[in-house]
Amino acid sequence: MSNVNPMGWRLQISGTFLVIGLLIEAICLFSSKPIAFVLFVAIGGVFLLAGVTVFLFSLVSTPPHG
Amino acid sequence: MPSGTTLIVILVLFSAALIGVLVARPGVTATRGGKILAFLVLFFLPILCGAMGISSEMERSKTTAFCLSCHTMGAYGKSLHVDDPSHISAAHFQNHRVPAEEACYTCHTDYAMFGTLKVKLDGLRHVYIYYLGTPPAPENIKLYEPYNNRECLHCHLGARSFEEGATHTADPATLPAIKSNQLSCLSSGCHDVVHDISHLKNAKFWKEKN
């Protein structure tokens, strides 16, 4: 089997979005200001959604082995 | 920070670290076990973290401290400590007729279907005005719509002091009018001193004993 994983680069994009989203969420959870709530949902949430969407897209767009 | 929030932060950071490993070594997903790990780490954990975080943030957004963290609300927070039982918000706060840690939310939420969502959307509007617009002076802040008796009746309906109160029962038409929101609790000359922040300068304040 080749070492090159066809899903690899999509997973990296997905993972990068998710890490950014999760770090934003972690920072926002430390603050009790209303702006933190907005950033949590509007920026952290968007990155998480984008990451999960890219991951799901990578699953359906990868050609089956064989 | 509450312990529940600390646990969520730990879970979020743990998830981010696992995702970081997958990003650095995407080759691990070539195996069956790696694919299962990728599903858990790139799908399940982020959704779990997002859901738990939203739940935590929603709970925190109900707290009195959260509402009073904008300085525009400072005078309203101060009005909760006025030493005068005719100040309805102060009397409710000081006597724990509403939970002191969620005093603003308890009276200013909307006890109807999707009420919490509606007030949170209003809250987003407040944040927008606070950061990007021109916030009005505290004494010029008005409710979006007249205060609905439904919010008072959420607790007082059925209570002896409400149902059998001398003023409420003096005229048989009074209670039905209150219950149908025809006669406002707050603006009919009955319980009309609420925050009254324009007179705080001369007010006497209650000091909470620790």
Interface residues (C-beta under 8 A of the other chain):
Chain A: M1 N3 N5 M7 G8 W9 L11 Q12 S14 G15 T16 L18 V19 G21 L22 L23 E25 A26 C28 L29 F30 S32 K33 P34 I35 A36 F37 V38 F40 V41 G44 G45 L48 G51 V52 F55 L56
Chain B: M1 T5 I8 V9 V12 L13 S15 A16 I19 G20 L22 V23 P26 G27 T29 A30 A38 L42 F43 P46 I47 C49 G50 G53 I54 S56 E57 R60 S61 T63 A65 F66 S69 C70 G123 L124 H126 V127 Y130 Y131
